[in-house]
């Protein structure tokens, strides 16, 4: 593993952690928006009857997103540890390789073969585990896109229902707008995570 490649892996994993933290904050904002919308819909009574079940959907989507991000965060931490391990194993192998080259045609040349093979095996295992974890993380990130897309659809329906709410129109439309904006932010952040991982996957 080259120094630049190692650095790109660390940067990718660190950027993913930052993006996921932002996604978590936005998901919590959606949950709060759902609670506010529920209170407004309750006050509006019959005028916002169609909006009331929508608030439950919004809240469920927020919970689903938070659960998915928590699971992804755990996976991202594992990926960080694998990056550290891979760097160490590759460094160990490179050192064995250098010593082996210096020991060529010496009496102890054969004694280096076994530990060098072991180091190469460890390095290969780490690389394989890293690639496997990247693939799994990409799948998990794709899952987060589903509630984000659903939230945008719900936001559109919310606007329609809000139009029937009389004096509560602006309050409920503001909720719909905040959900739509939050869904877009989640989509963009997750997309950046996927892009960072895809680049690392290609350079592995």
N, C-alpha and C positions, 0 to 999 in steps of 0.2 A: 504494500500500500504506500503510495507516494504521500509526501507531506501535504501537498495541496489537496489531495483526495481526502485525507484524514480530516483536514480543516473543513472541507466542504460538508463532510458527514456531520461533524460537530455543529457547524453553523445551521445545517438543515434541521437537525433534531432540536436545537435551541429555538429556532424560529417557529417550529411546529408547536412547541410548548407555549410560546408567546401568543400565537394565533388561537390556540385552544383556550387559553385563559380569557381572551377577548370573546370567544364564542360562548363560553360559560357565563360571562357577565351579561351578554346580550340575551341569552336564554332566560336568565333570571329576570331581566327587564320585561320579557314577554310574559313571564309568569305574573309579575306585578301588574302589567297592563291588563291581563285577564281578570285579576282580582278587582281592579278599578272598574273595568267594564261591567263586571257582574253587579257591583254596587250601583252603578248608573242605571243598568237595565232594570234592576229591582225597583229603583225610585221611579223609573219611567212607566213601570207596570205594563198595561196592554199595548202601549205605544211601541215598546221594545220587546214584545213577546218573542218575535223571531230571532232577536239578538241573544237572548238568554242561553240557549243551547250552544251557540257559537262560542261563548266565553268558556264553556267546559272544554270544547275542542282546542281552543287556544292554550288553555292551561295544560291539557294532556300533551300537546305538542312540545310545550316548554319542558315538561317533566321528562319526556322521551329524549329530547335533545340533551338535557343535563345528564341523564343516565348514560347516553352514548358517549358524551365527551369525557365523563369520569372514567369509563372503560378504556377509551382511547388514551387518556393521560397515563394510565397504568402501563399501557403498551408502549407509549413513547418513552417512559422511564426505562423500560426493559431495552428498548432500542438504543438508548444512550449508553447503558451498561455494555451492550454488545459492541458498540462503537469503540468504547474504551478497551474492551477485551481484545477486539480484532487488532487494534493499534499495537497493543502489547505483544500479542502473539506474532504479528508480522515483524515487529522490531526484533523479537527474539530470533526468529528464523533468519532474518537478514544478517544478524550478528554471527550466527552459526555458519551461514554461507560464507561470510567474510573470513572467519577463522579457518574454515575448511579449505578455502583457496590458499591461505597462507601455509597450511599444513600439508599441502600437496607434496607427495613423494617423501614424507617423513615417517618415522616409526609409529607415531600415534595417529596417523591419518584415519585408519579404520575405526578407531575408538570414537570418532566424531559422527560416524554414519548413523548410528542408532538415535542419538539425541537430536540429530538434524532431521531425521525422518519423523520423529515425534513432534518436533516444532512445526514441521510442514503440515502434518496431520492436524494439529491444533489450529493452525492458521486457516487451513481449508475449511475446517468445521465452523470456525467463527464467521468466515465469509458466507458460508451456506446458511447459517442461522440468521445472519444479518439480512440476507436477501429474502429469506422466508418471512421474517418479521416485517420487512418493508412491504411485502405483498399483502400480508394480513392487515397491516395498518392502512394501506390504500383501500382495502375492502371496507374497513370500518369507517373511513372518512367518506366513502361513497354512501354509506348508510345514513350519515348525518344530513346528506343532501335531501333525502326524502322528506323529513319533517319540515325542512326549510322551504321546499317547493309547495308542500301542503299548506304551510302558513301563508304563502302568497295567495293561494286560491281562497283560503278562508278570509283573508283580508279583503279580497274583492267582494266576496259574499257579504262581509260585514258592512261594507259601504252601502250595498243595496238595502240591507236591513236597517241601517242607520238612517236612511232617507225617510223611513216611515216613523221616526221617533220624535217628530215635532220639535219642541224646544230643546230636546236632548240630542238633536242631530249633530251639532258641532262636537260635543263631548265624545259621542260614539264614533264619529268619523276620525277624530284624533286618535282614538284607540286603534282603529283599522289602519291608519297611516303608520302608527308606531310599530305595529306588528309587521306590516309590509316592509318598512325600512329595516327592522331587525332581521327579518328573513333574508333580505338582500345582503346585509352585513355578514350573517352567518355563511351564506353561500360564497361570498367573496373570500372570507377568511379560510374556509375549508378548501377552497380551490387553490389558494396560495400554499396550503399545507401539502396538497396533492402534487402540485408543481414541484415543490422543494424535494419531496420524496422521489418523484419520477426522475429528476435530474441525478440524484444520488444513485438511484437504481441503475441508470444508464452508465454511470462512471465506475460502478463496482466491477 
